[in-house]
């Protein structure tokens, strides 16, 4: 898509081309596809203690290792699967994170079974529409909010792991449940027009 302005969020001012492409094409775009939501939830959990750039570099590796994020398939992974993944340098080889992806897949399927779709469940935390934060500076963007706290509590209650409030807020930003592009970024207005979000 043609870019009318090169002004971007401050966090990508000196970023890698990979980060810039992610910012320009994906970050903050509302996602209502169940498989992609699981991918984002997995990647945000994998990022804990690491940089997002590291995760972006390993994203294709995650897609290969976890069968294109086929949740039903991941839910069937066993101890042998975990050992195989621990030997896969294309992902973050952290046993707890790998095991949590598998247990999260099982919890995810339970949500789908009871709610119809994971998207319906997760978007329920923002009443079905993206929040428009309208932030003017990077320092105004919080690490977590009351909504991400509520999401974290409920996900944990349902058996999800690596879903603390900060991870949930990063997930909300990535999946477009909140438009946290600063108002001077060219993507803020584009996403606002396309999603017609409410004011936060």
MDAnalysis code that builds the backbone (N, CA, C; Angstrom):
import MDAnalysis as mda
import numpy as np

u = mda.Universe.empty(600, n_residues=200, atom_resindex=np.repeat(np.arange(200), 3), trajectory=True)
u.add_TopologyAttr("name", ["N", "CA", "C"] * 200)
u.add_TopologyAttr("resid", np.arange(1, 201))
u.add_TopologyAttr("resname", ["UNK", "UNK", "UNK", "UNK", "UNK", "UNK", "UNK", "UNK", "UNK", "UNK", "UNK", "UNK", "UNK", "UNK", "UNK", "UNK", "UNK", "UNK", "UNK", "UNK", "UNK", "UNK", "UNK", "UNK", "UNK", "UNK", "UNK", "UNK", "UNK", "UNK", "UNK", "UNK", "UNK", "UNK", "UNK", "UNK", "UNK", "UNK", "UNK", "UNK", "UNK", "UNK", "UNK", "UNK", "UNK", "UNK", "UNK", "UNK", "UNK", "UNK", "UNK", "UNK", "UNK", "UNK", "UNK", "UNK", "UNK", "UNK", "UNK", "UNK", "UNK", "UNK", "UNK", "UNK", "UNK", "UNK", "UNK", "UNK", "UNK", "UNK", "UNK", "UNK", "UNK", "UNK", "UNK", "UNK", "UNK", "UNK", "UNK", "UNK", "UNK", "UNK", "UNK", "UNK", "UNK", "UNK", "UNK", "UNK", "UNK", "UNK", "UNK", "UNK", "UNK", "UNK", "UNK", "UNK", "UNK", "UNK", "UNK", "UNK", "UNK", "UNK", "UNK", "UNK", "UNK", "UNK", "UNK", "UNK", "UNK", "UNK", "UNK", "UNK", "UNK", "UNK", "UNK", "UNK", "UNK", "UNK", "UNK", "UNK", "UNK", "UNK", "UNK", "UNK", "UNK", "UNK", "UNK", "UNK", "UNK", "UNK", "UNK", "UNK", "UNK", "UNK", "UNK", "UNK", "UNK", "UNK", "UNK", "UNK", "UNK", "UNK", "UNK", "UNK", "UNK", "UNK", "UNK", "UNK", "UNK", "UNK", "UNK", "UNK", "UNK", "UNK", "UNK", "UNK", "UNK", "UNK", "UNK", "UNK", "UNK", "UNK", "UNK", "UNK", "UNK", "UNK", "UNK", "UNK", "UNK", "UNK", "UNK", "UNK", "UNK", "UNK", "UNK", "UNK", "UNK", "UNK", "UNK", "UNK", "UNK", "UNK", "UNK", "UNK", "UNK", "UNK", "UNK", "UNK", "UNK", "UNK", "UNK", "UNK", "UNK", "UNK", "UNK", "UNK", "UNK", "UNK", "UNK", "UNK"])
u.atoms.positions = np.array([
    [0.841, -1.169, 0.000],
    [0.000, 0.000, 0.000],
    [0.885, 1.231, 0.000],
    [0.570, 2.262, -0.760],
    [1.414, 3.442, -0.809],
    [1.389, 4.184, 0.514],
    [2.525, 4.696, 0.929],
    [2.643, 5.430, 2.179],
    [2.729, 6.909, 1.868],
    [1.793, 7.700, 2.392],
    [1.739, 9.128, 2.103],
    [2.715, 9.908, 2.978],
    [3.081, 9.359, 4.125],
    [3.998, 10.018, 5.031],
    [4.946, 8.967, 5.577],
    [6.175, 9.368, 5.872],
    [7.109, 8.398, 6.437],
    [7.186, 8.516, 7.955],
    [6.307, 9.325, 8.547],
    [6.313, 9.458, 10.001],
    [5.718, 8.204, 10.618],
    [6.473, 7.624, 11.524],
    [6.047, 6.387, 12.179],
    [6.121, 6.548, 13.692],
    [5.606, 5.542, 14.380],
    [5.725, 5.513, 15.833],
    [7.202, 5.575, 16.224],
    [7.464, 6.212, 17.336],
    [8.840, 6.426, 17.777],
    [9.615, 5.127, 17.977],
    [8.906, 4.053, 18.360],
    [9.610, 2.803, 18.657],
    [10.228, 2.139, 17.431],
    [9.865, 2.592, 16.228],
    [10.519, 2.058, 15.027],
    [11.422, 3.084, 14.354],
    [11.755, 4.156, 15.067],
    [12.573, 5.214, 14.473],
    [13.913, 4.690, 13.963],
    [14.557, 3.830, 14.723],
    [15.853, 3.280, 14.318],
    [15.797, 1.754, 14.249],
    [14.643, 1.250, 13.871],
    [14.426, -0.195, 13.884],
    [14.934, -0.853, 12.604],
    [14.947, -2.182, 12.651],
    [15.362, -2.972, 11.490],
    [14.263, -2.956, 10.431],
    [14.601, -3.269, 9.182],
    [13.568, -3.357, 8.134],
    [12.452, -4.334, 8.494],
    [12.788, -5.400, 9.212],
    [11.789, -6.384, 9.624],
    [10.779, -5.768, 10.581],
    [11.274, -5.002, 11.553],
    [10.383, -4.330, 12.506],
    [9.527, -3.278, 11.809],
    [10.136, -2.545, 10.895],
    [9.398, -1.496, 10.183],
    [8.275, -2.109, 9.348],
    [8.573, -3.197, 8.655],
    [7.545, -3.863, 7.847],
    [6.413, -4.361, 8.732],
    [6.754, -4.915, 9.894],
    [5.738, -5.388, 10.834],
    [4.869, -4.221, 11.311],
    [5.507, -3.106, 11.664],
    [4.775, -1.914, 12.102],
    [3.842, -1.409, 10.995],
    [4.344, -1.359, 9.771],
    [3.594, -0.765, 8.669],
    [2.451, -1.648, 8.166],
    [2.571, -2.960, 8.333],
    [1.596, -3.863, 7.717],
    [0.701, -4.610, 8.702],
    [1.190, -4.856, 9.919],
    [0.446, -5.733, 10.820],
    [0.078, -5.137, 12.168],
    [1.027, -4.468, 12.812],
    [0.826, -4.044, 14.200],
    [-0.397, -3.123, 14.320],
    [-1.336, -3.532, 15.138],
    [-2.518, -2.711, 15.373],
    [-3.676, -2.965, 14.435],
    [-3.474, -3.815, 13.418],
    [-4.572, -4.136, 12.497],
    [-5.504, -5.135, 13.183],
    [-6.796, -4.845, 13.289],
    [-7.720, -5.763, 13.970],
    [-7.725, -7.155, 13.347],
    [-7.486, -8.165, 14.177],
    [-7.430, -9.562, 13.751],
    [-8.615, -10.305, 14.341],
    [-9.391, -10.949, 13.467],
    [-10.547, -11.729, 13.936],
    [-10.479, -13.176, 13.451],
    [-9.322, -13.561, 12.954],
    [-9.083, -14.922, 12.504],
    [-8.505, -15.731, 13.664],
    [-9.151, -16.842, 14.005],
    [-8.744, -17.615, 15.173],
    [-7.295, -18.092, 15.096],
    [-6.885, -18.610, 13.949],
    [-5.525, -19.145, 13.821],
    [-4.483, -18.052, 14.009],
    [-4.721, -16.886, 13.421],
    [-3.763, -15.791, 13.546],
    [-3.737, -15.255, 14.976],
    [-4.883, -15.239, 15.644],
    [-4.907, -14.812, 17.042],
    [-4.071, -15.752, 17.901],
    [-4.154, -17.060, 17.628],
    [-3.337, -18.005, 18.393],
    [-1.854, -17.779, 18.104],
    [-1.532, -17.495, 16.856],
    [-0.133, -17.202, 16.507],
    [0.376, -16.008, 17.298],
    [-0.392, -14.921, 17.319],
    [0.038, -13.734, 18.056],
    [0.157, -14.010, 19.549],
    [-0.789, -14.743, 20.099],
    [-0.739, -15.057, 21.531],
    [0.511, -15.881, 21.851],
    [0.830, -16.826, 20.980],
    [2.021, -17.658, 21.160],
    [3.290, -16.827, 21.063],
    [3.379, -15.984, 20.055],
    [4.581, -15.185, 19.854],
    [4.784, -14.174, 20.979],
    [3.701, -13.580, 21.459],
    [3.841, -12.626, 22.566],
    [4.323, -13.339, 23.824],
    [3.839, -14.555, 24.065],
    [4.319, -15.316, 25.209],
    [5.777, -15.709, 25.048],
    [6.167, -16.040, 23.821],
    [7.555, -16.415, 23.547],
    [8.498, -15.245, 23.751],
    [7.990, -14.031, 23.585],
    [8.842, -12.855, 23.693],
    [9.279, -12.576, 25.121],
    [8.575, -13.066, 26.114],
    [8.866, -12.744, 27.512],
    [10.363, -12.844, 27.800],
    [10.964, -11.724, 28.196],
    [12.383, -11.689, 28.491],
    [13.275, -11.480, 27.284],
    [12.687, -11.370, 26.106],
    [13.441, -11.207, 24.864],
    [12.951, -9.984, 24.109],
    [13.632, -9.636, 23.032],
    [13.190, -8.515, 22.199],
    [12.193, -9.007, 21.157],
    [11.315, -8.104, 20.715],
    [10.354, -8.468, 19.678],
    [11.062, -8.759, 18.361],
    [12.188, -8.079, 18.123],
    [12.960, -8.336, 16.905],
    [13.404, -9.793, 16.858],
    [13.833, -10.321, 18.003],
    [14.242, -11.727, 18.073],
    [13.101, -12.645, 17.653],
    [11.904, -12.341, 18.129],
    [10.740, -13.170, 17.813],
    [10.363, -13.048, 16.341],
    [10.408, -11.835, 15.806],
    [10.101, -11.665, 14.378],
    [11.058, -12.469, 13.510],
    [12.325, -12.512, 13.883],
    [13.310, -13.272, 13.115],
    [13.015, -14.769, 13.166],
    [12.380, -15.209, 14.249],
    [12.079, -16.630, 14.419],
    [10.637, -16.978, 14.023],
    [9.904, -16.018, 13.523],
    [8.484, -16.247, 13.248],
    [8.252, -17.371, 12.252],
    [8.999, -17.391, 11.171],
    [8.833, -18.463, 10.190],
    [9.219, -19.806, 10.793],
    [10.210, -19.793, 11.654],
    [10.591, -21.008, 12.348],
    [9.458, -21.525, 13.228],
    [8.774, -20.617, 13.900],
    [7.617, -21.005, 14.709],
    [6.514, -21.591, 13.842],
    [6.296, -20.978, 12.702],
    [5.239, -21.482, 11.814],
    [5.553, -22.901, 11.338],
    [6.814, -23.155, 11.036],
    [7.201, -24.509, 10.622],
    [7.114, -25.483, 11.793],
    [7.673, -25.081, 12.920],
    [7.754, -25.980, 14.079],
    [6.383, -26.346, 14.626],
    [5.437, -25.414, 14.529],
    [4.106, -25.641, 15.084],
    [3.042, -25.834, 13.997],
    [3.473, -26.405, 12.882],
    [2.525, -26.813, 11.845],
    [1.611, -25.721, 11.355],
    [2.176, -24.531, 11.107],
    [1.353, -23.428, 10.635],
    [0.344, -22.954, 11.674],
    [0.654, -23.190, 12.944],
    [-0.220, -22.839, 14.065],
    [-1.600, -23.490, 13.936],
    [-1.573, -24.749, 13.516],
    [-2.780, -25.573, 13.495],
    [-3.054, -25.985, 14.951],
    [-4.017, -25.323, 15.573],
    [-4.239, -25.494, 17.011],
    [-4.607, -26.934, 17.373],
    [-5.464, -27.557, 16.586],
    [-5.875, -28.930, 16.875],
    [-4.676, -29.874, 16.821],
    [-3.791, -29.632, 15.886],
    [-2.585, -30.457, 15.770],
    [-1.648, -30.227, 16.956],
    [-1.452, -28.980, 17.323],
    [-0.572, -28.652, 18.455],
    [-1.098, -29.271, 19.743],
    [-2.408, -29.274, 19.902],
    [-3.014, -29.817, 21.123],
    [-2.706, -31.304, 21.296],
    [-2.341, -31.981, 20.210],
    [-2.020, -33.409, 20.276],
    [-0.531, -33.671, 20.508],
    [0.271, -32.623, 20.567],
    [1.704, -32.807, 20.803],
    [1.917, -33.485, 22.153],
    [2.972, -34.287, 22.233],
    [3.261, -35.019, 23.458],
    [4.697, -34.756, 23.910],
    [5.167, -35.578, 24.851],
    [6.512, -35.373, 25.390],
    [7.570, -35.483, 24.292],
    [7.382, -36.406, 23.375],
    [8.331, -36.548, 22.271],
    [8.343, -35.278, 21.411],
    [7.185, -34.688, 21.228],
    [7.093, -33.432, 20.456],
    [7.886, -32.329, 21.150],
    [7.766, -32.274, 22.486],
    [8.488, -31.258, 23.242],
    [9.996, -31.432, 23.054],
    [10.475, -32.662, 23.130],
    [11.906, -32.916, 22.961],
    [12.362, -32.543, 21.553],
    [11.523, -32.829, 20.562],
    [11.860, -32.432, 19.184],
    [11.977, -30.914, 19.080],
    [11.044, -30.208, 19.675],
    [11.047, -28.745, 19.613],
    [12.221, -28.157, 20.400],
    [12.619, -28.816, 21.473],
    [13.770, -28.337, 22.246],
    [15.058, -28.390, 21.423],
    [15.069, -29.202, 20.380],
    [16.234, -29.287, 19.512],
    [16.147, -28.413, 18.278],
    [15.093, -27.616, 18.182],
    [14.851, -26.792, 16.996],
    [15.350, -25.367, 17.237],
    [16.481, -25.023, 16.649],
    [17.099, -23.715, 16.860],
    [16.325, -22.577, 16.195],
    [15.319, -22.907, 15.396],
    [14.567, -21.848, 14.708],
    [13.515, -21.213, 15.610],
    [13.324, -21.760, 16.830],
    [12.396, -21.182, 17.799],
    [13.148, -20.916, 19.098],
    [12.466, -20.294, 20.052],
    [13.047, -20.090, 21.381],
    [12.972, -21.421, 22.124],
    [14.139, -21.971, 22.433],
    [14.173, -23.301, 23.046],
    [14.082, -23.199, 24.570],
    [12.912, -22.803, 25.003],
    [12.607, -22.694, 26.425],
    [11.505, -23.715, 26.708],
    [11.808, -24.681, 27.540],
    [10.866, -25.778, 27.764],
    [9.509, -25.290, 28.258],
    [9.512, -24.353, 29.204],
    [8.238, -23.869, 29.747],
    [7.399, -23.183, 28.672],
    [8.065, -22.431, 27.796],
    [7.338, -21.738, 26.736],
    [6.798, -22.728, 25.705],
    [7.586, -23.738, 25.389],
    [7.131, -24.757, 24.440],
    [5.937, -25.520, 25.019],
    [6.071, -25.950, 26.266],
    [4.982, -26.690, 26.905],
    [3.733, -25.836, 27.039],
    [3.921, -24.530, 27.279],
    [2.757, -23.651, 27.420],
    [2.026, -23.488, 26.092],
    [2.760, -23.514, 24.981],
    [2.102, -23.421, 23.672],
    [1.170, -24.614, 23.463],
    [1.611, -25.779, 23.898],
    [0.791, -26.983, 23.757],
    [-0.416, -26.934, 24.696],
    [-0.189, -26.593, 25.951],
    [-1.322, -26.519, 26.890],
    [-2.262, -25.377, 26.519],
    [-1.703, -24.289, 25.974],
    [-2.558, -23.185, 25.527],
    [-3.436, -23.611, 24.354],
    [-2.899, -24.457, 23.483],
    [-3.698, -24.952, 22.356],
    [-4.905, -25.733, 22.876],
    [-4.706, -26.517, 23.905],
    [-5.810, -27.290, 24.476],
    [-6.834, -26.370, 25.132],
    [-6.348, -25.368, 25.861],
    [-7.264, -24.407, 26.484],
    [-8.004, -23.606, 25.415],
    [-7.304, -23.298, 24.336],
    [-7.867, -22.548, 23.208],
    [-9.027, -23.314, 22.574],
    [-8.831, -24.613, 22.378],
    [-9.895, -25.442, 21.805],
    [-11.109, -25.487, 22.724],
    [-10.872, -25.473, 24.024],
    [-11.985, -25.465, 24.977],
    [-12.772, -24.167, 24.873],
    [-12.065, -23.051, 24.677],
    [-12.742, -21.762, 24.482],
    [-13.568, -21.790, 23.204],
    [-12.986, -22.296, 22.130],
    [-13.726, -22.393, 20.872],
    [-14.990, -23.235, 21.039],
    [-14.861, -24.342, 21.764],
    [-16.006, -25.233, 21.948],
    [-17.123, -24.572, 22.742],
    [-16.753, -23.732, 23.700],
    [-17.786, -23.121, 24.545],
    [-18.284, -21.780, 24.018],
    [-17.431, -21.080, 23.244],
    [-17.768, -19.725, 22.798],
    [-18.074, -19.630, 21.307],
    [-17.809, -20.677, 20.552],
    [-18.014, -20.630, 19.106],
    [-16.754, -20.272, 18.355],
    [-16.009, -19.302, 18.860],
    [-14.714, -18.951, 18.278],
    [-13.882, -18.241, 19.328],
    [-12.563, -18.340, 19.192],
    [-11.690, -17.625, 20.111],
    [-11.821, -16.126, 19.878],
    [-12.019, -15.738, 18.625],
    [-12.164, -14.313, 18.315],
    [-13.346, -13.710, 19.059],
    [-14.478, -14.399, 19.078],
    [-15.645, -13.874, 19.798],
    [-15.318, -13.681, 21.274],
    [-14.596, -14.650, 21.827],
    [-14.227, -14.569, 23.247],
    [-13.290, -13.398, 23.500],
    [-12.191, -13.309, 22.755],
    [-11.166, -12.312, 23.053],
    [-11.646, -10.897, 22.741],
    [-12.441, -10.744, 21.668],
    [-12.955, -9.409, 21.341],
    [-14.041, -8.969, 22.320],
    [-14.576, -9.913, 23.072],
    [-15.557, -9.549, 24.092],
    [-14.981, -8.639, 25.165],
    [-13.666, -8.679, 25.347],
    [-13.040, -7.827, 26.366],
    [-13.068, -6.350, 25.980],
    [-13.271, -6.061, 24.686],
    [-13.378, -4.668, 24.232],
    [-14.729, -4.429, 23.559],
    [-15.714, -5.230, 23.953],
    [-17.079, -5.095, 23.413],
    [-17.123, -5.178, 21.892],
    [-16.195, -5.951, 21.321],
    [-16.257, -6.245, 19.893],
    [-15.617, -5.237, 18.969],
    [-15.163, -4.107, 19.501],
    [-14.575, -3.076, 18.644],
    [-13.243, -2.592, 19.219],
    [-12.295, -2.214, 18.340],
    [-10.985, -1.760, 18.821],
    [-11.099, -0.496, 19.660],
    [-10.274, -0.422, 20.685],
    [-10.157, 0.801, 21.465],
    [-9.234, 1.763, 20.724],
    [-9.589, 3.030, 20.723],
    [-8.753, 4.058, 20.096],
    [-8.094, 4.835, 21.221],
    [-6.823, 4.536, 21.453],
    [-6.145, 5.148, 22.594],
    [-5.833, 6.622, 22.362],
    [-5.589, 7.011, 21.122],
    [-5.315, 8.420, 20.812],
    [-4.092, 8.964, 21.528],
    [-3.044, 8.174, 21.613],
    [-1.861, 8.588, 22.368],
    [-0.953, 9.468, 21.502],
    [-0.390, 10.490, 22.124],
    [0.442, 11.439, 21.388],
    [1.931, 11.144, 21.529],
    [2.330, 10.434, 22.600],
    [3.754, 10.163, 22.830],
    [3.955, 8.704, 23.212],
    [5.122, 8.183, 22.874],
    [5.451, 6.803, 23.207],
    [5.367, 6.563, 24.708],
    [5.817, 7.541, 25.487],
    [5.829, 7.356, 26.946],
    [4.429, 7.299, 27.545],
    [3.421, 7.679, 26.767],
    [2.038, 7.603, 27.258],
    [1.452, 6.198, 27.134],
    [2.121, 5.331, 26.394],
    [1.594, 3.976, 26.169],
    [1.908, 3.112, 27.389],
    [0.895, 2.557, 28.033],
    [1.127, 1.775, 29.253],
    [1.622, 0.370, 28.949],
    [2.156, -0.274, 29.966],
    [2.571, -1.670, 29.833],
    [1.384, -2.604, 30.004],
    [0.369, -2.132, 30.702],
    [-0.843, -2.931, 30.904],
    [-1.987, -1.983, 31.248],
    [-3.203, -2.494, 31.174],
    [-4.389, -1.705, 31.481],
    [-5.373, -2.572, 32.262],
    [-6.458, -1.965, 32.682],
    [-7.495, -2.727, 33.384],
    [-8.059, -3.832, 32.484],
    [-8.153, -3.548, 31.181],
    [-8.668, -4.559, 30.245],
    [-7.698, -5.724, 30.139],
    [-6.397, -5.434, 30.016],
    [-5.429, -6.527, 29.904],
    [-5.341, -7.316, 31.211],
    [-5.568, -6.646, 32.327],
    [-5.603, -7.350, 33.623],
    [-6.766, -8.337, 33.649],
    [-7.925, -7.876, 33.202],
    [-9.104, -8.747, 33.185],
    [-8.906, -9.913, 32.226],
    [-8.321, -9.628, 31.071],
    [-8.052, -10.679, 30.092],
    [-7.089, -11.702, 30.669],
    [-6.024, -11.240, 31.288],
    [-5.032, -12.123, 31.880],
    [-5.652, -13.031, 32.938],
    [-6.444, -12.459, 33.816],
    [-7.084, -13.255, 34.875],
    [-7.965, -14.338, 34.287],
    [-8.739, -13.983, 33.256],
    [-9.676, -14.954, 32.706],
    [-8.956, -16.038, 31.906],
    [-7.929, -15.652, 31.164],
    [-7.151, -16.639, 30.423],
    [-6.491, -17.633, 31.384],
    [-5.920, -17.126, 32.468],
    [-5.287, -18.009, 33.453],
    [-6.327, -18.946, 34.072],
    [-7.501, -18.413, 34.351],
    [-8.565, -19.240, 34.918],
    [-8.937, -20.382, 33.979],
    [-8.786, -20.138, 32.681],
    [-9.130, -21.153, 31.683],
    [-7.950, -22.075, 31.356],
    [-6.832, -21.904, 32.053],
    [-5.701, -22.808, 31.877],
    [-4.589, -22.313, 30.982],
    [-4.661, -21.075, 30.504],
    [-3.601, -20.526, 29.663],
    [-2.398, -20.142, 30.520],
    [-1.218, -20.219, 29.909],
    [0.025, -19.847, 30.577],
    [0.785, -18.823, 29.728],
    [1.713, -18.116, 30.363],
    [2.438, -17.022, 29.723],
    [1.448, -15.993, 29.181],
    [0.507, -15.624, 30.031],
    [-0.525, -14.648, 29.662],
    [-0.690, -13.622, 30.787],
    [0.444, -13.115, 31.286],
    [0.379, -12.046, 32.271],
    [-0.215, -10.793, 31.663],
    [-0.516, -9.828, 32.486],
    [-1.185, -8.612, 32.012],
    [-0.373, -7.867, 30.959],
    [0.952, -7.802, 31.142],
    [1.799, -7.100, 30.170],
    [1.806, -7.835, 28.832],
    [1.893, -9.165, 28.878],
    [1.834, -9.963, 27.646],
    [0.486, -9.771, 26.971],
    [-0.584, -9.760, 27.761],
    [-1.923, -9.581, 27.177],
    [-2.062, -8.215, 26.524],
    [-1.463, -7.181, 27.131],
    [-1.579, -5.859, 26.503],
    [-0.793, -5.806, 25.193],
    [0.398, -6.421, 25.181],
    [1.161, -6.489, 23.927],
    [0.374, -7.247, 22.863],
    [-0.313, -8.301, 23.295],
    [-1.174, -9.065, 22.376],
    [-2.307, -8.188, 21.853],
    [-2.930, -7.411, 22.726],
    [-4.002, -6.502, 22.305],
    [-3.497, -5.506, 21.270],
    [-2.299, -4.980, 21.489],
    [-1.718, -4.036, 20.532],
    [-1.455, -4.711, 19.186],
    [-0.859, -5.896, 19.237],
    [-0.499, -6.596, 18.010],
    [-1.726, -6.973, 17.195],
    [-2.761, -7.459, 17.896],
    [-3.962, -7.967, 17.219],
    [-5.022, -6.895, 16.996],
    [-4.683, -5.650, 17.283],
    [-5.580, -4.550, 16.960],
    [-6.780, -4.383, 17.869],
    [-6.740, -4.972, 19.060],
    [-7.827, -4.712, 20.006],
    [-7.728, -3.293, 20.541],
    [-6.529, -2.718, 20.414],
    [-6.319, -1.306, 20.732],
    [-5.423, -0.725, 19.639],
    [-5.735, 0.489, 19.213],
    [-4.900, 1.192, 18.241],
    [-3.918, 2.046, 19.025],
    [-2.701, 1.519, 19.235],
    [-1.702, 2.241, 20.014],
    [-0.632, 2.899, 19.156],
    [-0.900, 3.057, 17.863],
    [-0.044, 3.933, 17.073],
    [-0.239, 5.344, 17.610],
    [0.829, 6.091, 17.758],
    [0.673, 7.471, 18.192],
    [-0.002, 8.268, 17.076],
    [-0.696, 9.325, 17.447],
    [-1.566, 10.009, 16.493],
    [-0.811, 10.642, 15.322],
    [0.501, 10.863, 15.487],
    [1.272, 11.446, 14.380],
    [1.809, 10.389, 13.423],
    [1.582, 9.117, 13.725],
    [2.034, 8.021, 12.846],
    [1.027, 7.840, 11.715],
    [1.526, 7.617, 10.508],
    [0.612, 7.488, 9.367],
    [-0.349, 6.309, 9.523],
    [0.059, 5.288, 10.295],
    [-0.801, 4.121, 10.466],
    [-1.961, 4.369, 11.409],
    [-1.813, 5.324, 12.299],
    [-2.904, 5.607, 13.243],
    [-4.193, 5.948, 12.497],
    [-4.121, 6.899, 11.598],
    [-5.318, 7.339, 10.877],
    [-5.827, 6.250, 9.938],
    [-4.908, 5.513, 9.300],
    [-5.335, 4.447, 8.387],
    [-6.122, 3.372, 9.125],
    [-5.615, 2.958, 10.265],
    [-6.307, 1.918, 11.036],
    [-7.591, 2.464, 11.622],
    [-7.561, 3.698, 12.049],
    [-8.773, 4.309, 12.616],
    [-9.901, 4.359, 11.593],
    [-9.554, 4.733, 10.359],
    [-10.563, 4.796, 9.300],
    [-11.099, 3.416, 8.957],
    [-10.220, 2.429, 8.910],
    [-10.629, 1.097, 8.479],
    [-11.410, 0.354, 9.573],
    [-11.084, 0.650, 10.823],
    [-11.710, -0.109, 11.918],
    [-12.835, 0.646, 12.601],
    [-12.897, 1.974, 12.419],
    [-13.928, 2.778, 13.082],
    [-13.971, 2.483, 14.585],
    [-12.785, 2.577, 15.250],
    [-12.761, 2.209, 16.666],
    [-13.399, 3.246, 17.573],
    [-13.711, 2.818, 18.771],
    [-14.214, 3.735, 19.781],
    [-13.047, 4.452, 20.448],
    [-13.344, 5.548, 21.064],
    [-12.328, 6.211, 21.873],
    [-12.122, 5.393, 23.141],
    [-10.867, 5.271, 23.578],
    [-10.579, 4.509, 24.811],
    [-10.985, 5.343, 26.034],
])
